């Protein structure tokens, strides 16, 4: 299920879809925090992987889409435009503007997901019973970097903890 949400985040640029995905991830955080069968060590390792963006299967934008042979054939059949009259302009100024979209645009949602999980684990005092220092120490530099983040939600979530 999480892989499906991360795949949607990597391909979608719609506010509604991203908002629904972040709401789903918020509910997953609450479920993971309430689940007593998931060890805290596993949560901390997963959380660190999310915040540091070091889980290869869940990282956005690293996989390039491959062109199928059928698409290659269609691209080879296309002929260049040989008309004398140019195409009509696409916007008011007369220039056609292509908007560049980065595949890492929604990567902050994953960082927010990891930080929210860390916040809930700290808030519910799951780290009081054992020695979790080796798991929490690598998070400190990442948390310091999040103070400089561009995304307001990441900074707000960090200020809560």
Buried (B, 14 or more C-beta within 10 A) or exposed (E): EBEEBBEBBBEBEEEEBBEBBBEBBBEBBEEBBEEEEEEBEEBBBBBBBBBBBEBEEBBBEEEEEEEEEEEEEEEEEEEEEEEEEEEEEEEEEEEEEEEEEEBBBBBBBBBBBBBBBBBBBBEEEBBEEEEBEEBBEEBEEBBEBBEEBEBEBBBEBBEEB
